[in-house]
Each structure stands twice: as structure tokens, then as C-alpha cells.
């Protein structure tokens, strides 16, 4: 039986975390793995109802997600978390708690996110209607050494998902598949270089 692990998506609002989390979950389910997705918006409505957006409340929210991921991981479930999780210290705290932790940074320039602004949140934040919005008037601390980086302004969702799946295969966390890859030529070497630098392969 496959061992559990946590796949932690971090990135600014609108960077593609939820889309990719569900795409990867679907692929892993098709491979017969046990998977649970903890989407930041859904968690706030249920597990973290009543919490605000102060640094203390944000930290509490991310710690709660991390604790649930810890429980799932130790019970051989693949826990997939998709949350902005803006502060590096709390992400690292969760990494330490969980152990089998893979950080996926959904990197996307702020200008692209503002232009994309599907939910209209960046416009509201700039107009002062939303206070403490990450990336506008609240900080986002980029991961220093994420296992996986997807460039969601330049890659299709299929390319980014394929890159994540291939990275997990190379790390030995999921069985390798013989299916064709959707990521661009040369990405295989980039993936291997990153994982070698981090000591995985």
C-alpha cells in the first residue's frame, strides 16, 4: 500500500492552486490512491468558521489545515492542501509536523493576477473595500526551496499538473505511469535538477 504524504499548494489568490489541486487529485484517484483535498476557501467555511484575516487568525487557519493533513498523511492518505498560506514560518512548521511534505509553489506575477482577477478581489482590495489582502496590503513570503514550482502564467493547467505528477513519481511518492507527458520538452531535466539540488534523487 502507498504511504501517505501531503502536497501543499501555496501562492497568491488566483494563481491556480485549487484548479491544480483538484486536477492532481483526480489523476491520483485514477491510479487507485486514497486522496483528500483541503481547499482553503472550503476550510474557512467549515473548519475555520469565525476566524478573521489578522496574522494570528491566518496562522491558526493554516495550522488547522496542517494538523488535518498530518492526520491524513499518517493514515496513508494523500492530503492535498490548497491555501494561500502567506507566511513561510507556518508552512515550515507544518512541514516539520507532517514530515512527508511536498511544497508546490504556484508562481504567477501580480500584474497577471490583477488582470485575471476572476473573483474581482484585487480590484476590491485596491479600492479599499477589502483590507489586509495578500499581495496588495498584506505580505506574501515566497517559498525558499519548494520541491515543485509551476509557472501558472506561462503553463497550461495540464502542463503544470503533469509536472507535479512527474515530480512525485521521481521522488518515489507515487508509482510511475507509462502515460505520455503534457509538460514541455526540457521540463524533465529541470524537474530532475531541482529534486537533485534538494537531495531527493
N, C-alpha and C positions, 0 to 999 in steps of 0.2 A: 504494500500500500504506500502511496506517495505521502511524504511528510508535508505538514502544513508550512506555510510561510506567509508573510504579509507583504503585499505590493502597495506601496504608499505613493499615491499621486499628489504632487504639490505644484502650485503655480497660481498665477493671478486669476481673478474671476474672468471667465470666458475663454480660458486658454485651452480648453478641451479635455479637462480631467475626467468629467463624468462620461462623456462620449467614449473616451478610450477605455475607461474602467469597465464599462458595460461590453465593449467590443472584445476586450481581452477575456472577460468573464465568460462570454458566450463561447469563445474558442476553447477555453479550459474545460467548460462543461461538456462540450462535444468530445473532448478527449477523456471523459469519464472521471474528472476530478470533482471534489467537493469544493464549492466556491460560495462565498458570501460577499456582497458589495455593500459597503457602508458609504453612502453618498452624503457629503457634508450638509446639503440642504435638507435631506430627509432626516438625518440625525438631529439637526436643530429642532425639527418639528416634534420629534419623539423623545429621544434620549436626553436632549439638552434644552427642552422647552423651559422658557423662563430666563435663560441666560441672555445677557446683552452682548455688546461688542467692545467692552473695555478689554484691556490686555489680560486682566485677570480672568474674565469670563471666556475669552478666546482660548486661553491656556487650559482652562477647565474643560472646555469642549473637546479640544484636541487630546487631552489626557484621557477623557472618557472613550473617545474613539480608539485610542491606543490600547486601553485596557480590554475592550471588547475584541480587538484584533489579537491581542495576547492570548485570550481565552480560546479563540477560534484556532489560532496557529498551533497551540499546544495540543489541540484535539484533531490535528491533521486536516484542517480545513485551510484552503487558500483564502485569506482575508484580503479584500481589495478595498482600500480606503481612498476616497477622492474628496479632499478638503484643501482649501487654500493653505491652511496651516502656515501662517506667515513667519513664525519665529523659529529660528534654527535650533535654539536650545531645547524647545519642547519636542521637535521632531527627533533630535538626538536622544532625548530622554526616552521616547517611545522605542527607538532603535535598541537602546540598551535593555529595556524591559522585555521586548519581544525576541530579540536575538536573530531569528531568521527574518530579516527585514531588508526589503529592496526598495530603494527610493527612486521614483520616476519624476524627473523634473520636466514639466510641460512648459517649455520656454517659448514666449511669444512677446514681441515688442509692445510696449504700452500704446504706441500710436496705432498699431494694428488692432489691438483690443478696443481702443476707443472708437475706431472706425467700424469695427464689427458690432460691438455693443448690443447684442441680441436682446438683452433684458432692459436696456435703457438705463442701467445702473451708473455707468461712468458719467453720462450726461447729468443725471440727478446729483451725483457727488460733486461734479464741477459747479453745479448751480447752487450747491449748499443745502440741497434737500436731504442728502444722506451725509451724516458726519462719521468720521473715522473709517472711511472706505479704503481698504487696502489698495495701494498703488496710486492713490490720489492724495489723501491727507493722513494716511497711516502707512507705516513701512512694510515692505516685504523683503525678507532676507533670503536671498538665493541659496540653494544648497551648495556646499563647497565641493563635495565629492559624491555626487549621486551616481548610483550604479548605471542608470539609464537617463539619457537626455533626448527628448523628442522636440523637434523644431516645428511647432504646430502652425506657424505662419507659412512654412515652406513645404511641409509634408502633408499628404492626404491622411485622413484618419486611418485608412487601410495600411499605408506605409508605416505610420507611427506604431500601429498595433502589431504589425509584422516584426518591426524592430524590437519591440518589447518581448514578444513571444520568443524570438530567436535568442535574445539575451538570456532569458530564463532557461532555455534549452542548454546554452553554452555554460551556464552556471550550474547545471545539473539539477535544477529545481523541478523541471518538468521533462517528461520523455521527449526525445527528438521526433519530429514528424518528417515524412518524406514529401510533404506537400510543397508546392512552389512558393517562393517568397515574393512578397509585394514591395519590399523596400528596394531602393535604387542601387545600381551597381556601385560597388566600393563600400557600401554600408557594412558588409560583413567584416571587413578589415577594421573599420572604425570601431565596431562593436567589440571585436576581439582586443584591440589596442586599449580601449577603456577598461575592460574587465581584467586584462593583464596588469595594467597600472594599479588597479585596486586589489590585485592579488587573488582574483577568483580563478584565473586559468593560467 
